[in-house]
Amino acid sequence: MRTRCDAGLMQAMTADRGLALIEAGREEEAILLLRDALTHAPDDARLRQVLGLALRAAERCGEAAEAMARAARLAPTDRRIAQGLAQCRLEAGLEATPAFAAALRLGPDDLAIAQGAIAAIAAEQGPGPALEALEPWLARFPDWLAGHWLASRLGAAAGSDAPVDHSIAAELARRPEARHLWQHRLFTLMHSRHWSEAAAVVREARARFPADLAFAWDEAAIATELGEVARAEALYAALGPLPDLGHAIFRCRHWLRQGRPELVAALHGHLPSPAGTEALYPYFSIAWRLLGDPRSAWLEAPALVGIYDLEDELPPLGELAETLRGLHNQVRQPLDQSVRQGTQTDGHLLLRADPRVQALRSVLAEAVARHVAALPPRDPAHPLLRHRRDAPVRFAGSWSVRLTAGGHHENHVHPEGWFSSALYVALPEAMGGDGKAGWLTLGAPQESLGLDLAPLDMVEPMPGRLVLFPSTMWHGTVPFTDGERLTVAFDVKMPPA
């Protein structure tokens, strides 16, 4: 007869096995394993918790919240279970502030829980109240860098006129010797593309820390983005090998502004593989096009782009538009995204338990699966085609964008995804402007690079039309003059190679 100790050991081993399966991207196997184990041990809180984690990894956040709720009832003093319940409710689009309050009672100084609680307030009440809730946390934990960045993002979304770096700048004024605060202030200004302000801050940082190479690299990068090509070249000449991927990107941007695409192309030859370097491929694409290199067509073959008219398969577009509009509680465009003259929802849209959103997710996942099945053969040297095709479709992120008169997306890329997208939900009756106002452009680099490269393709928006394209491919939109352009967008998660 199995003893209670033996049973407890088996349950612990099963929970560990479930976590290992989740880590390996085999969450569906984990769900089956854990549900079977729970038929024998229905009151095991850890098995319930790991089941919740597996369901969350499978992007079934409504079910994950239910599993976490049962785990929380079984282990009411477990802080991580309480946090998991709150997070799953937030991601599922359910009321989450009470659950985060309960988690904070168990971990009153836990900044990860605090960050989730503030995100819940932003989702339920808007960015302004969330910013107010954040301020006492930053007063208590002035070194909470993620909190300072959150303050910048919430302030922008709420329409605040305060400088984007006001939170970290105020703390730096109190402690000017704190190097990490200088680093984070530069991070904030550079990621929000406030290049002139960043130039002033980096001069101060270099004067205070003259031997610090990180600030020297930042100064060169900022000069690059300000278009100070000669000064950037002099700064780069004094530095050694590229320290990391981020500065390799800035160096590529500098070479392109110099008119030296051959140096960008040469960098490709030094990469051991495309894994982990996807963010450089948008620049290789530009360089290869400028050089007439056939690798440009290899990288961005037309077969990698798909256009799917899904209106008959989607939930009624008018109802879907109504749902999406209710999620746009921001005042201004996001701080660090491509949106201009519009708003973008926060959080992972397709995780919401709302039936319309889940019906939408099902149609999109099927369309992605069809697109993946039609891709060219696997190619281990290609940043997209090197991946396996047998994994379930998962989404790295998803959101809605609502553009109004003059709205557009600046040309940009999403190198952390596999494929990116645009699904058109509502469009103006007449977009005005030229004949292609509001159209999606593919393959045209950022205007700030100063390159004369036309788009490789342009796609007309139509209600219910889904466009899929490589996440490393430059894309943007043409401004339109009037009305509302409401879209859903997502990045497909990279499967295993």
C-alpha positions in Angstrom: 0.0 0.0 0.0 1.3 3.4 -0.9 2.1 5.6 2.1 1.1 9.2 2.4 4.8 10.1 2.2 5.1 8.1 -1.1 2.0 9.8 -2.5 3.4 13.2 -1.6 6.7 12.4 -3.3 4.9 11.3 -6.4 2.8 14.4 -6.6 5.9 16.6 -6.1 7.7 14.7 -8.9 4.7 15.1 -11.2 4.6 18.8 -10.5 8.3 19.1 -11.3 7.7 17.0 -14.5 4.9 19.4 -15.5 7.2 22.4 -15.0 9.9 20.7 -17.2 7.4 20.1 -19.9 6.2 23.7 -19.8 9.9 24.9 -20.0 10.4 22.6 -23.1 7.3 24.1 -24.9 5.3 21.0 -24.4 2.5 22.5 -22.3 -0.3 20.4 -23.8 1.5 17.3 -22.5 1.8 19.0 -19.2 -1.9 19.7 -19.0 -2.8 16.0 -19.7 -0.2 14.8 -17.1 -1.4 17.2 -14.4 -5.1 16.6 -15.0 -4.5 12.9 -14.7 -2.6 13.4 -11.5 -5.3 15.6 -10.0 -7.9 12.8 -10.4 -5.9 11.0 -7.7 -4.9 14.1 -5.7 -7.6 16.7 -6.2 -6.6 18.7 -3.2 -2.9 19.2 -4.1 -2.4 22.9 -4.4 1.0 22.7 -6.2 -0.5 20.4 -8.9 -3.3 22.9 -9.4 -0.8 25.8 -9.5 1.4 24.0 -12.2 -1.8 23.2 -14.1 -2.6 26.9 -14.1 0.9 27.6 -15.4 0.5 25.0 -18.2 -2.8 26.4 -19.2 -1.3 29.9 -19.2 1.5 28.7 -21.4 -1.1 27.3 -23.8 -2.7 30.7 -23.9 -5.9 29.5 -22.2 -5.8 32.2 -19.5 -9.5 31.9 -18.5 -9.0 28.3 -17.6 -5.6 29.1 -16.0 -7.4 31.6 -13.7 -9.8 28.9 -12.7 -7.0 26.5 -11.9 -5.1 29.1 -9.9 -8.3 30.0 -8.0 -8.7 26.4 -6.8 -5.0 26.3 -5.9 -5.4 29.6 -3.9 -8.4 28.1 -2.0 -6.2 25.1 -1.1 -3.2 27.2 -0.1 -4.5 30.7 0.9 -1.1 31.8 2.4 1.0 30.9 -0.7 2.2 34.2 -2.2 3.2 32.8 -5.6 -0.1 31.1 -6.0 -1.9 34.3 -5.1 0.3 36.2 -7.6 -0.3 33.6 -10.3 -4.1 33.9 -9.8 -3.9 37.7 -10.1 -1.7 37.6 -13.2 -3.9 35.1 -14.9 -7.0 37.1 -14.2 -5.2 40.2 -15.6 -4.2 38.5 -18.8 -7.6 37.0 -19.2 -9.2 40.5 -19.0 -11.0 39.7 -15.8 -11.2 42.0 -12.8 -7.7 41.6 -11.2 -7.2 44.4 -8.7 -8.7 42.5 -5.7 -6.6 39.5 -6.5 -3.4 41.6 -6.6 -4.4 43.3 -3.4 -4.7 39.8 -1.8 -1.3 38.9 -3.2 0.2 42.1 -1.8 -1.1 41.3 1.6 1.1 38.2 1.5 4.1 39.9 -0.1 3.8 43.6 0.8 7.3 44.5 -0.6 7.1 42.3 -3.7 7.8 44.6 -6.7 6.7 42.0 -9.2 3.3 41.8 -7.6 3.2 45.6 -7.4 3.9 45.9 -11.1 1.1 43.5 -11.9 -1.2 45.4 -9.5 -0.4 48.7 -11.3 -1.0 47.1 -14.7 -4.4 45.9 -13.4 -5.3 49.4 -12.4 -4.3 50.7 -15.8 -6.4 48.1 -17.5 -9.5 48.7 -15.3 -9.3 52.4 -14.6 -6.8 53.9 -17.1 -3.2 55.0 -17.1 -3.8 58.1 -15.0 -5.0 56.2 -11.9 -2.3 53.7 -12.4 0.4 56.4 -12.4 -1.0 57.7 -9.1 -0.8 54.2 -7.6 2.8 53.8 -8.8 4.1 57.0 -7.2 4.2 55.7 -3.5 6.0 52.6 -4.7 8.7 54.6 -6.3 9.0 56.7 -3.1 9.6 53.5 -1.1 11.8 51.8 -3.7 13.7 54.6 -5.6 16.0 52.0 -7.3 13.1 50.2 -8.9 14.2 50.8 -12.5 11.3 48.9 -14.0 9.0 51.2 -12.0 10.6 54.3 -13.3 10.2 53.0 -16.9 6.6 52.2 -16.1 6.1 55.8 -14.9 7.4 57.1 -18.2 5.0 54.8 -20.2 2.0 55.5 -18.1 2.6 59.2 -18.2 2.8 59.2 -21.9 -0.4 57.1 -22.3 -2.2 59.4 -19.8 -1.3 62.5 -21.8 1.0 63.9 -19.2 3.1 66.9 -20.3 5.9 66.0 -17.9 9.2 65.0 -19.5 9.4 61.3 -20.3 12.4 60.9 -17.9 10.9 63.0 -15.1 10.7 60.1 -12.6 14.3 58.8 -13.0 15.6 62.4 -13.4 14.1 63.4 -10.1 15.8 60.5 -8.3 19.1 61.2 -10.1 19.0 64.8 -8.8 19.0 63.4 -5.3 21.8 60.9 -6.0 23.9 62.1 -8.9 26.7 59.6 -8.0 24.4 56.6 -8.8 25.7 55.3 -12.1 22.8 52.9 -12.6 20.4 55.8 -12.5 22.3 57.6 -15.3 22.2 54.3 -17.3 18.4 54.1 -16.9 17.8 57.7 -17.7 19.6 57.2 -21.0 17.7 53.9 -21.6 14.4 55.9 -21.1 15.4 58.7 -23.5 16.9 56.4 -26.1 14.0 54.0 -26.2 11.5 56.8 -26.5 13.7 58.4 -29.2 14.3 61.7 -27.4 17.7 62.0 -29.0 18.5 65.7 -28.2 17.7 65.2 -24.5 19.7 62.0 -24.5 22.7 63.8 -26.0 22.6 66.3 -23.1 22.3 63.5 -20.5 25.1 61.5 -22.0 27.5 64.5 -22.0 26.8 64.8 -18.2 27.3 61.1 -17.7 30.6 61.0 -19.6 31.9 64.0 -17.6 31.1 62.2 -14.4 32.3 58.8 -15.5 35.0 59.5 -18.1 36.4 56.0 -18.2 33.0 54.3 -18.6 32.9 52.6 -22.1 29.1 52.0 -21.9 28.5 55.7 -21.9 31.0 56.2 -24.7 29.1 53.7 -26.8 25.8 55.4 -26.0 27.3 58.8 -27.0 28.2 57.3 -30.4 24.8 55.8 -30.8 23.0 59.0 -30.0 25.2 61.0 -32.4 24.2 58.4 -35.1 20.5 59.0 -34.4 20.9 62.8 -34.5 22.4 62.4 -38.0 25.8 63.7 -36.8 27.6 61.3 -39.1 31.1 62.7 -38.9 31.0 63.0 -35.1 29.6 59.5 -34.7 32.4 58.2 -36.9 35.0 59.9 -34.7 33.5 58.4 -31.6 33.2 54.9 -33.0 36.8 55.1 -34.2 38.0 55.5 -30.6 36.1 52.4 -29.5 36.9 48.7 -29.8 34.9 45.7 -31.0 31.1 45.8 -30.8 30.1 45.1 -27.2 26.6 43.7 -27.8 23.7 43.3 -30.2 22.1 46.6 -29.4 25.2 48.6 -30.3 25.7 46.4 -33.4 22.3 47.7 -34.6 23.4 51.3 -34.0 26.6 50.7 -35.8 24.7 49.3 -38.8 22.5 52.3 -38.8 25.6 54.5 -38.8 27.1 52.7 -41.7 23.9 53.0 -43.7 23.8 56.7 -43.0 27.4 56.9 -44.2 26.5 55.2 -47.5 28.6 52.1 -46.6 26.2 49.2 -46.9 29.1 46.9 -47.6 30.2 47.1 -44.0 26.7 46.1 -42.8 26.8 43.1 -45.3 30.3 42.1 -44.1 29.0 41.9 -40.5 26.7 39.0 -41.6 29.7 36.9 -42.4 30.8 37.1 -38.8 27.6 35.7 -37.3 27.8 32.0 -36.2 24.1 31.5 -36.9 20.9 33.6 -37.2 19.8 32.4 -33.7 19.7 35.4 -31.4 20.7 37.9 -34.0 17.3 38.4 -35.7 17.4 42.1 -34.9 20.2 42.6 -37.3 18.4 41.1 -40.4 16.4 44.2 -41.1 19.7 46.0 -41.7 21.2 43.1 -43.7 18.0 43.4 -45.9 18.7 47.1 -46.6 22.4 46.6 -47.3 21.8 43.6 -49.6 19.1 45.6 -51.5 21.5 48.6 -51.9 24.3 46.3 -53.1 22.1 44.3 -55.5 22.9 41.2 -53.5 20.6 38.2 -54.2 20.4 37.4 -50.5 17.8 40.2 -50.3 15.3 38.1 -52.3 16.4 35.0 -50.2 15.7 36.8 -47.0 12.4 38.4 -47.9 10.9 36.1 -50.6 7.3 36.9 -51.6 6.2 33.5 -50.4 6.9 34.7 -46.8 4.1 37.2 -47.1 0.5 36.1 -47.0 -2.9 37.9 -47.5 -6.0 36.2 -46.2 -9.5 37.6 -46.4 -11.2 36.2 -43.3 -14.4 38.3 -42.9 -16.7 35.3 -43.3 -14.7 33.4 -40.6 -14.4 36.1 -38.0 -16.9 37.3 -35.4 -19.1 40.1 -36.8 -16.7 42.9 -37.4 -19.0 45.6 -35.9 -19.3 43.7 -32.6 -15.5 43.0 -32.6 -14.9 46.7 -33.2 -17.1 47.6 -30.3 -15.2 45.3 -28.0 -11.8 46.7 -29.1 -12.9 50.3 -28.7 -13.7 49.6 -25.1 -10.1 48.6 -24.5 -8.6 51.9 -25.8 -8.5 53.9 -22.6 -5.2 55.7 -23.4 -5.1 59.4 -24.2 -2.0 59.5 -26.4 0.1 57.1 -28.5 2.4 54.8 -26.6 5.9 56.0 -25.7 8.0 53.4 -27.4 5.9 52.1 -30.3 5.4 53.0 -34.0 1.9 54.5 -33.6 1.4 58.1 -34.6 -1.9 60.0 -34.0 -3.6 57.0 -32.3 -3.6 54.7 -29.4 -2.5 51.1 -28.8 -4.0 48.7 -26.2 -1.7 47.4 -23.4 -1.5 43.8 -22.4 -1.8 40.6 -24.6 -5.1 41.1 -26.4 -5.5 37.5 -27.6 -5.2 36.1 -24.1 -8.5 37.7 -23.0 -11.3 35.3 -22.0 -13.9 37.4 -23.8 -15.8 35.1 -26.2 -15.4 37.4 -29.2 -11.7 37.7 -28.6 -11.3 33.9 -28.2 -13.3 33.4 -31.4 -11.0 35.9 -33.1 -7.9 34.1 -31.7 -9.1 30.7 -33.1 -9.5 32.1 -36.6 -6.2 33.8 -36.5 -4.4 30.7 -35.2 -5.8 28.7 -38.0 -4.8 31.3 -40.6 -1.2 31.3 -39.2 -1.1 27.5 -39.3 -2.1 27.6 -43.0 0.5 30.2 -43.7 3.2 28.2 -41.9 2.2 25.0 -43.8 2.7 26.9 -47.1 6.2 28.2 -46.3 9.3 27.3 -48.4 11.4 24.4 -47.1 13.3 24.7 -43.9 16.7 26.5 -44.2 19.0 26.5 -41.2 20.8 29.6 -42.4 17.5 31.6 -42.7 16.3 33.6 -39.6 12.7 32.5 -40.2 12.8 29.3 -42.2 15.2 27.6 -39.8 12.3 26.9 -37.4 10.3 23.7 -37.0 6.7 23.7 -38.3 5.1 21.2 -35.9 4.7 23.3 -32.8 1.2 24.7 -31.9 0.7 28.3 -32.9 1.5 30.6 -30.0 1.5 34.4 -29.9 4.4 36.5 -28.5 2.2 39.5 -28.1 -1.0 41.0 -29.5 -2.8 44.4 -29.4 -5.2 46.7 -31.1 -4.4 50.0 -32.7 -6.9 52.8 -33.3 -5.7 55.5 -35.6 -7.5 58.7 -36.3 -7.0 61.6 -38.8 -3.4 61.8 -39.9 -2.7 58.5 -38.2 0.0 56.1 -39.4 2.7 53.7 -38.3 6.4 54.7 -38.8 8.4 52.1 -40.5 9.6 49.6 -38.0 10.3 45.9 -37.3 9.4 43.3 -34.6 12.5 41.1 -34.5 11.4 39.3 -31.3 8.6 37.7 -33.3 8.5 35.1 -36.1 5.7 36.5 -38.2 3.9 39.8 -37.6 0.5 40.9 -38.8 -2.2 43.4 -39.5 -5.9 42.5 -39.3 -8.3 45.3 -40.4 -11.5 45.5 -38.3 -12.8 49.0 -39.2 -11.8 51.5 -41.8 -12.9 55.0 -42.9 -15.3 55.0 -45.9 -12.8 57.2 -47.7 -9.2 57.6 -46.3 -8.5 60.7 -48.4 -5.0 61.7 -49.4 -3.5 59.9 -52.4 -4.8 56.7 -53.8 -2.9 54.6 -51.2 -3.7 56.5 -48.0 -3.8 54.0 -45.1 -2.1 51.2 -47.1 0.4 48.9 -45.4 4.0 49.2 -46.8 6.4 46.3 -46.7 10.2 46.6 -47.1 10.7 50.4 -46.9 13.2 51.3 -44.2 12.8 54.1 -41.6 12.7 57.5 -43.1 15.3 58.7 -40.5 17.9 56.5 -42.2 17.8 58.8 -45.2 17.7 55.9 -47.8 16.0 56.0 -51.2 14.4 52.6 -51.1 10.8 52.1 -52.2 8.6 49.5 -50.5 8.9 46.0 -51.8 5.1 45.7 -51.7 2.0 47.7 -50.6 -1.2 46.1 -49.4 -4.7 47.7 -49.5 -6.6 47.4 -46.2 -9.9 45.7 -46.4 -12.3 44.8 -43.6 -11.5 41.3 -42.4 -8.2 41.2 -44.3 -5.2 39.6 -42.5 -1.7 40.3 -43.7 1.2 38.1 -42.4 4.8 39.0 -43.0 8.2 38.3 -41.5 8.8 40.0 -38.2 12.2 41.2 -39.4 10.7 42.9 -42.4 10.3 46.7 -42.3 6.7 47.8 -42.4 4.6 50.9 -41.8 1.5 52.6 -43.1 0.7 55.6 -45.3 -1.1 58.4 -43.4 -4.8 59.0 -44.1 -6.7 62.2 -43.6 -10.0 61.4 -41.8 -11.9 58.7 -40.0 -11.0 55.7 -37.9 -8.6 52.8 -38.8 -9.0 50.0 -36.2 -6.8 47.0 -36.4 -5.6 44.0 -34.5 -2.0 43.0 -34.7 0.1 40.2 -33.2 3.5 38.6 -33.3 3.7 34.9 -33.8 6.0 33.3 -31.2 9.2 31.7 -32.6 8.9 27.9 -32.4 11.9 25.8 -31.6 14.6 25.6 -34.3 
